[in-house]
Amino acid sequence: MHDTAVLAEAARRAVLLASGVCREIQLAQGAVRQVTKDDKSPVTVADYASQAIVARELRERFGDVALVAEEDTDFLRQDEHKAHLQAVLEAVRTVWDDCTEDELLETIDIGNGRADDSGFWTLDPIDGTKGFLRGQQYAVSLAFIESGVPVAGAMGCPNLPRDFSDPLDEPDPRGSLYYAVLGEGVYETPCDDSNERPVKLTRLPSDKDTMSVCASVERAHSSTDDMDRVLDLVAQKNIEIAPPARLDSQAKYAVVARGQADAYMRLPTKKSYVEKIWDHAAGALVAVEAGCIVSDIRGHGLDFSHGVGLSENKGIICAAPHCHAMLVGAIKTLKIGV
């Protein structure tokens, strides 16, 4: 067994450091270099820089670590992409001033580790890259998984306001950071170096006669048609459905966790699609520790013990307890994902 409090503090520190660098890169939007991976998803200087910073922090704290992360250095090692490599190196040197090209590449590739039953880290260095590029919401998401369950982690949301009255589609100068230990709760702080006292997060109660959901800005990430069908069926139970709040990344887990929305559904657009562990591990832990229920669309718990994919699960539901069974039931009735 690992000391989960130590793991959570290490995650918090690593995510905070990476989030600060990502914020500076985003503020210099004109300098953001973007490429497209084979799966058509974008990757930026910030993705690589964030992964390098987190990997270095974990190695400095724990020595050799098992880290399963989203990026690798194949692109950066190509001669024609030297300018991209230099931009990543420049960003990383703001916190690691003597970093060399070789050290940078080797550190990013720490993320090519293996998912191990004895425990491993998983990282999405920039979850919501398209939101990042738009100047909106994204997250740096890191969790430690033991026996198929996230037991400690942190999620930095550099643009997510803590004040519910502030708009979700505009960047907040301080942002929000969450760190959690399984069974011991989740804490919220600003995503900056202010050293403000952390606050234990408990989901605020909501009106059981209404339901508000948050959804992805990118329509390809979840079936909006199926979501509308689910909500239409729920509305037949005299539940008022609020217009969805749209934002990118695992920040949606935080919005549900703190009671700003009642549910987040990720409904499969393709039967063959398998969710990646780094897209959900930290966010799911934060939401569960705040009092939410997180499952797949069949109501099964998420199983992080099958490598990089949630291959035993289909889709995602994160919801307040009074909404979860209702949503699972509606999905079953409509035979979504069958």
JOHUTA-V320221 format. One record per residue. RES is the residue in one small letter. OMEGA is omega in degrees with one decimal (* if undefined). NEAR is the number of other C-alpha atoms within 10 Angstrom. Layout:
<<RES & OMEGA & NEAR> <RES & OMEGA & NEAR>>
//
This chain:
<<m & -179.5 & 6> <h & 175.8 & 12> <d & -172.1 & 10> <t & 177.2 & 17> <a & 177.2 & 16> <v & 178.6 & 13> <l & -178.8 & 22> <a & 178.8 & 24> <e & 176.4 & 17> <a & 178.1 & 22> <a & 179.8 & 28> <r & -178.1 & 24> <r & -178.5 & 16> <a & -179.3 & 24> <v & 178.8 & 31> <l & -179.3 & 26> <l & 179.8 & 20> <a & -179.7 & 26> <s & 178.9 & 31> <g & 178.1 & 20> <v & 178.8 & 19> <c & 178.8 & 26> <r & -180.0 & 23> <e & 177.6 & 13> <i & -178.9 & 22> <q & 179.0 & 19> <l & 176.7 & 11> <a & -170.6 & 10> <q & -178.3 & 14> <g & -178.0 & 8> <a & -177.4 & 11> <v & 176.5 & 16> <r & -178.1 & 16> <q & 171.6 & 15> <v & 179.8 & 14> <t & 179.7 & 10> <k & -177.8 & 11> <d & 179.5 & 7> <d & 175.8 & 6> <k & 177.5 & 8> <s & -178.4 & 11> <p & 173.7 & 15> <v & -174.0 & 19> <t & 172.0 & 21> <v & -177.4 & 24> <a & 177.9 & 28> <d & -177.9 & 24> <y & -178.9 & 29> <a & 179.4 & 27> <s & -179.6 & 28> <q & 178.5 & 30> <a & -177.1 & 27> <i & 179.7 & 25> <v & -179.5 & 29> <a & 179.3 & 26> <r & 179.8 & 22> <e & -179.8 & 19> <l & 179.4 & 20> <r & 178.5 & 15> <e & -176.3 & 11> <r & -169.4 & 14> <f & -174.5 & 11> <g & 178.5 & 10> <d & -179.6 & 10> <v & 170.9 & 19> <a & -178.1 & 22> <l & 176.7 & 26> <v & -173.8 & 25> <a & -170.9 & 24> <e & -169.9 & 22> <e & 168.6 & 22> <d & -171.1 & 18> <t & -177.8 & 17> <d & -179.3 & 9> <f & -175.8 & 15> <l & -177.8 & 17> <r & 179.8 & 15> <q & -175.4 & 11> <d & -177.2 & 9> <e & 179.6 & 10> <h & -179.3 & 12> <k & -178.8 & 13> <a & 178.1 & 12> <h & 177.7 & 21> <l & -179.8 & 22> <q & 178.6 & 14> <a & 176.7 & 19> <v & -179.7 & 25> <l & 179.0 & 24> <e & 179.5 & 16> <a & -178.4 & 21> <v & -178.3 & 26> <r & 174.9 & 16> <t & 176.4 & 13> <v & -179.8 & 14> <w & -162.6 & 15> <d & -178.6 & 11> <d & -179.8 & 11> <c & 176.2 & 14> <t & 177.9 & 13> <e & -178.1 & 14> <d & 178.6 & 9> <e & 178.9 & 14> <l & -177.4 & 23> <l & 179.7 & 19> <e & -177.9 & 16> <t & 175.9 & 21> <i & -176.8 & 24> <d & 167.4 & 21> <i & -179.7 & 23> <g & 176.8 & 25> <n & -177.9 & 16> <g & -175.3 & 15> <r & 174.2 & 18> <a & -172.6 & 21> <d & -179.3 & 18> <d & -178.0 & 15> <s & 176.6 & 12> <g & 178.6 & 22> <f & 175.3 & 20> <w & 169.1 & 28> <t & -171.1 & 29> <l & 161.7 & 31> <d & -172.6 & 28> <p & 169.5 & 31> <i & 174.6 & 31> <d & -175.0 & 25> <g & -177.0 & 27> <t & 179.0 & 23> <k & 173.8 & 20> <g & 176.1 & 20> <f & -178.2 & 26> <l & 177.2 & 18> <r & -175.8 & 14> <g & -177.5 & 17> <q & -169.7 & 22> <q & 172.7 & 31> <y & -178.6 & 30> <a & 168.5 & 31> <v & -166.4 & 30> <s & -175.1 & 32> <l & 177.9 & 34> <a & 173.9 & 33> <f & -176.1 & 27> <i & -179.7 & 24> <e & -179.3 & 20> <s & 175.1 & 14> <g & -176.7 & 19> <v & 172.1 & 19> <p & -176.4 & 29> <v & 177.9 & 25> <a & 178.8 & 33> <g & 179.0 & 34> <a & 178.9 & 34> <m & 177.0 & 34> <g & 177.7 & 36> <c & -169.3 & 31> <p & -178.5 & 29> <n & -173.8 & 26> <l & -179.2 & 31> <p & 175.0 & 23> <r & 178.7 & 19> <d & -176.7 & 12> <f & -178.6 & 12> <s & 179.6 & 8> <d & -177.7 & 12> <p & -179.3 & 12> <l & -176.4 & 21> <d & 176.1 & 19> <e & -177.5 & 14> <p & 175.7 & 20> <d & -175.2 & 20> <p & -178.5 & 14> <r & 178.8 & 20> <g & -176.9 & 21> <s & 176.0 & 24> <l & -178.8 & 29> <y & 172.8 & 31> <y & -168.6 & 32> <a & 171.2 & 34> <v & -179.1 & 25> <l & 178.5 & 18> <g & -176.7 & 11> <e & 174.1 & 14> <g & -178.7 & 18> <v & -178.5 & 27> <y & -179.3 & 20> <e & 173.5 & 24> <t & 168.6 & 22> <p & 178.9 & 24> <c & 178.1 & 30> <d & -175.1 & 19> <d & -175.4 & 11> <s & -177.1 & 9> <n & 176.6 & 9> <e & -177.1 & 11> <r & 179.2 & 10> <p & 179.9 & 14> <v & 176.9 & 12> <k & -173.6 & 17> <l & 171.4 & 23> <t & -177.7 & 18> <r & 177.6 & 22> <l & 178.1 & 15> <p & -179.6 & 11> <s & -179.5 & 15> <d & -176.6 & 11> <k & 177.5 & 12> <d & 177.6 & 11> <t & 175.2 & 15> <m & 175.4 & 22> <s & -179.3 & 21> <v & 168.8 & 23> <c & -173.7 & 24> <a & 179.9 & 22> <s & 170.4 & 23> <v & -179.7 & 18> <e & -174.1 & 15> <r & -177.9 & 12> <a & -175.5 & 10> <h & -177.9 & 14> <s & -178.6 & 20> <s & 178.8 & 18> <t & 177.8 & 19> <d & 179.0 & 11> <d & 177.1 & 19> <m & 178.4 & 20> <d & 178.7 & 11> <r & 178.3 & 15> <v & -177.4 & 22> <l & 175.7 & 21> <d & 179.0 & 15> <l & 177.0 & 19> <v & -179.1 & 21> <a & 178.6 & 15> <q & 176.8 & 9> <k & -178.7 & 10> <n & 174.1 & 10> <i & 177.5 & 16> <e & -178.0 & 17> <i & 178.5 & 15> <a & 175.3 & 13> <p & -177.0 & 10> <p & 170.3 & 15> <a & -175.6 & 19> <r & 175.5 & 16> <l & -178.4 & 22> <d & 163.8 & 24> <s & 176.8 & 28> <q & 172.3 & 29> <a & 177.2 & 28> <k & 176.7 & 28> <y & -179.9 & 27> <a & -179.3 & 27> <v & 176.4 & 25> <v & -177.5 & 26> <a & -176.6 & 31> <r & 174.2 & 23> <g & 179.0 & 23> <q & 172.0 & 21> <a & -176.8 & 24> <d & -174.6 & 28> <a & 171.3 & 28> <y & 178.2 & 25> <m & 173.3 & 26> <r & -173.9 & 22> <l & -172.4 & 22> <p & 173.5 & 22> <t & 176.8 & 17> <k & -179.1 & 10> <k & -175.1 & 11> <s & -172.8 & 10> <y & 176.9 & 13> <v & 178.4 & 16> <e & 177.2 & 19> <k & -176.0 & 16> <i & -176.5 & 27> <w & 178.5 & 25> <d & -172.5 & 23> <h & -170.0 & 27> <a & -177.2 & 30> <a & -178.7 & 31> <g & 179.4 & 30> <a & 178.6 & 26> <l & 178.9 & 31> <v & -177.1 & 33> <a & -180.0 & 30> <v & -178.3 & 23> <e & 174.9 & 23> <a & 177.6 & 25> <g & 178.1 & 21> <c & 172.6 & 27> <i & 178.3 & 23> <v & -179.4 & 27> <s & 167.5 & 23> <d & -173.2 & 21> <i & 176.1 & 26> <r & -178.4 & 20> <g & 179.4 & 21> <h & 176.2 & 15> <g & 179.8 & 16> <l & -176.4 & 24> <d & -176.7 & 20> <f & -174.2 & 25> <s & -175.6 & 20> <h & 177.8 & 14> <g & -172.5 & 16> <v & -177.0 & 18> <g & 172.2 & 17> <l & -169.6 & 22> <s & 178.9 & 18> <e & -178.2 & 15> <n & 176.9 & 19> <k & 179.6 & 24> <g & -176.4 & 23> <i & 165.7 & 24> <i & 170.3 & 26> <c & -172.5 & 28> <a & 169.8 & 28> <a & -176.3 & 29> <p & -176.9 & 14> <h & -179.6 & 15> <c & -166.7 & 19> <h & -177.7 & 22> <a & 178.8 & 15> <m & -179.3 & 17> <l & 177.5 & 24> <v & 179.4 & 19> <g & 179.3 & 17> <a & 178.9 & 19> <i & 178.1 & 24> <k & 179.7 & 16> <t & -178.0 & 11> <l & 178.6 & 14> <k & 177.5 & 9> <i & 178.9 & 19> <g & -179.3 & 17> <v & * & 9>>
//
